[in-house]
Amino acid sequence: MNNLKKFESFGNIDKDIIDFLSDFQSGKFKRMITKKYGGDIPNKTFTSNNTHDVNLIKNDTRYITTYNFIKNLYDEGHGLKSIIKDNSLPITTPVLRKLMIDIMNINLRNYSDITDVLRVKRSNKVKLEHDKGIGWFSDSVVRKQNRGIQGYYFNKSRNKYVWLRSTYEYIYAMWLDHNKKIWDIEFKSYRLDDDTLYKPDFFIFDDNEKLIKIVEVKGYWENRSYKFHKLQKQLENDGIECEIINGDKILSYTNDQLKNITKIWKNTLLKELK
C-alpha cells in the first residue's frame, strides 16, 4: 500500500490491528453494490458507487480486536488524531472517523468537547515546542491575522497555556493577569435561541469559581457580534455581565501604544515562559 510510506514504525501494536486498518484505508472492504431501481421501470437495477461491505468487515477475525483497541482509547479521552499519531496507525483521520461512525457505531464527541487527556497532551506539546524552540516558539514563526499575532499565552490564574487569536486578546489577557483575575478562554459553548452554537472569548470567575462575566474581543468586527447580543439577552437574568471590547476600547487596558504591545506579544512567543 503506497500510503504506508508516510507512517512510522508500528511499535508494539497488534499486527492484526495494523493489517486491518491498512486494509480499510486501502479500500479492500469496498464493494460495488447492485440495487433495485426505485422508479417506474420494473426489474431494473443499478450499480452504486464503492460502498463498505459491513458484513465482510464485521466478520473479519481482526475486527473485534481493532474495535476494542480504538474504542478503549477513545473512551479514555484520546482524540482521533492522537490515536493515529501516538500509535503510528496506517489510516487517515477522515477514514478513521468513517470507520468509527459507520461501522463501529461509536458516538463521537462534539468538536468543542475537550477531554482531560487532550488537555494534558496539548499542554505537553506546548512545553516541548517551547523547550526545543520549535513550532510556535521558533524564531522564524509568527502568524499574523487582521488583528495581529496569534500564539500561546501562559494563563497565570489557571497555570496553563491557552491559545490567543489576536494582539487585542493578548492585551486583555495581560490586563486580567495583572489584576489577578481568574479567567479562561473559550471555556464553553452556548446554544442560542436560533439553535446555533456560540463560544465567547473570555470567561471571568469569582474566587469561588462562579462565572461572573463574559467578554468578547471583537477588534474591528463588532458589526458581526449578533451572536454575542443573543447570548447577552439569554443571560440577562443569570447575573452574568457581558461586554464587548472593540478596537476603540482596547487601549484603555494598557498604557503602551498598540505597536509596542505587538512587539511585546511577538517577543513573548519566543522567550522563556514562566
N, C-alpha and C positions, 0 to 999 in steps of 0.2 A: 504493500500500500504506500503510495507516494507521500501521503500526508504524514506518515510516521516519522519522516526525517526531521520534522521540526520539534519533535518531542524528545526529551532526555531519557536516560535510563529509567526503568520502571521500579527499581529498588526491590523491596520485599513484597510487593503487591502480588496476590494470587494470579498466576498466569492465565487462568480461566477468565478472570475479570478483564485483564488486558486484551485477550483474544476476542472476547465477546464485544467489548466496546469498540475495538478495531473493526470488527465485522459490521457493527451497527453504523459506525461512521462511514464506512465504505459503501453502504447500501446493500449489503449481502442479503438482508432480510426483506428487501423490497420486491414486490411482485406486480406484474401488470394484471389488474383485476378486471374481469369481464362482468358487466352488469346489464340487467334488463333495461331497455329503453322505456322511459315513463310516459311517452307520448301516445299518439293515436295509432301508430303502426304496430300491429300485433307481432309478437315473437322477435322483434328487432332488439339487438344487443349493441352495446358499445364498449370499447376498451378505455378504462380510465388511465390516468397518469400513474406513475410508480407509487405504490402505497405499501406501507409496512404491513407485513403479514403477522398480525398479533398472535395468532395461534402458533405459528412457527417460532416466534420469539419466546413465548412463554413455555413452550415445550422443549426448548433448548436446555440441555443439562447444566449450562453455565448461568442461566438466567437468575435462579434463586440466590446463588452466591453473589452475583453482581447487584441484585436488588437490595439484599441485606447490607452490603458494603456501602452503597450510595445512600440508602435510607438512614442508616445509623449515623453517618457523617452529617447528613443534612439535619437530622433531629438534634444532634449535638450543637448545632448553630453555625456550621460551616456554610459558606455560600457556594454557588455553582463554580465560580471562577477559582476559588481557593481549593475546592475539591479536586479540580482538574490540575491546577498548578502544583499544589503540595504533593500530589501523588504522580505527577507526570503522566496523566492519562491520555491515551490516543484518541481524544474526542474533543470537539469544539463546544463552546458554551451553548450556541443555539441548538446543536444536535442533542446535547445532554438534556437541555430543557425540554425538548420534544420527547425524548425517551422517558423522562420523569413524569411529564404531564399525560401524554397519550398512551403510554404503555404501562408504566408503573403506577399510574393513578395517584401520584404524590401531590398533595396540595402545596403549592409554593407560597412562600411568604410574600407580602407586598414589598415593593422595591424600597419603601421608606422604613421597613421594619429592620432595624439593625440589632443583631444579637450581641450578647456579651463576648462571645468568641470572636466575632468580626471586629468588635471594638478593640480587643486586645491585639488582633492581627494588624489592624491599621495603625495602632499606636506603635507596635514593634517595628512596622515598616518605616514609619516616620523617623524613629530613633536610629534605625540602621542607615537610612539615607543621610541623616544628619551626621552620624559618626564617620561615614565614609565619604561625605561630601559629594553625594550623587543625587540623581533625581532633582527634586525641587531645591536641594541645597547645593547644587553645583553652581560654581561661579558663572557659568555661561547660560544658566536657565532663569529667565524671568518671563512670566506670561503676562501680557497686557490685554486689557479689555477697554471699552469706552470709559469706564470709571476708574481705571488704574490697574494695579498689580494684584494678582491672586496668589495665595500661598498659605502655608501652615502657620498657625499662631498658637502660642502656649497660653491656654486659659488658666490663669492662676487660681481662680475660685474653684475649678473642677480638677486641677492638677492633670491636665491632659491637653493634647494638641487638637485644634479644630481647624477647619478649612474656611478661610475668609475669601470672599469673591471680589473684593474691591478695596481701594485705598480708603473709601469712606467707612467701610466696615472695620478696617484696621483702626481708624481714628476713634470710632465709638468703642471698640473693644479695649483700646488703651485707656480710655476715659473710665470705663467700667472697672478695670483692674486698679487704676489709680485711686478710685473712690471706694475700693474694697466691696464692690457689689458681687453678689452671687448670680452667675449668669450661664447660659448655654446658648448654642446657636442651632437653628433648625431642629429644635428639640422634639417636636411632634407635628403631625398634620391634623388639620380640621376639615370636616366635611361641611360644606356650606349649604345654604338652603336651596341652591340650584343644583345640588348633588355633585359639585366639583370639589376637588381636594385643594387645600391651600396650606403651605408650610411657611410661616413667618420666619424672619431672620433671627431676632434676638428675643430670648425669654429671660426675664429677671425675677428672682425669687427673694423672699424674705429669709430671716435667719432660721425659720422653721421649714424651709424648703417649699413654702407655699408660693405658687405663681402669683405675682402681683402686677406684672407689666409685660406687654409685648411691644416690640419696636421693629418697624420695618425701615430699612435704609434704602431709599429709592434713588438717590442721586438725581439724575435729570429725567427720570422716568415716572414721575408722580402721576402723570396722566394715565398710567397703566395700573393704578392701585385700586381698582374697583373691588378686587377680592379682599383687600385689607379692610375696606369700608364695610363690606358684608360681614366680615368676622367681627369688626368693632361693634356692629349692631347686635350680633348674636351674643356678645359677651357683656353687653352694657349692664346687665343685672347681676353679673357674677363678681363685681368688684375688681375687675382686671382692667387696668389702664392700657389704652392702645395709642401709640404715637407713630407718626411717620417723620423720619428725618431725611430731608432732601438736601440738595446742593447748597441752598441758601442757609440752612441751619447748621450744617456740619462743622463749620469753622468755629462755632460757639463752643465746641467741645475740645478745642485746642488753642494754644496761644501762638502756635507757629503758622507760617504760611503753608498752604497746601503743597507747593512744590517741594518744600523741605521735608514735609511729612512723607511724601512719596519716596524721597531718598532714604529716609529712616526706615520705612517699610521694606524697601529693597534690601537694605543692609541687614535688617532683622532676619530675612530669609537665609542669609549667607553666613551669619556669625553663630557662635556657640550659644544655644538657647539654655535657659535656666532649667 
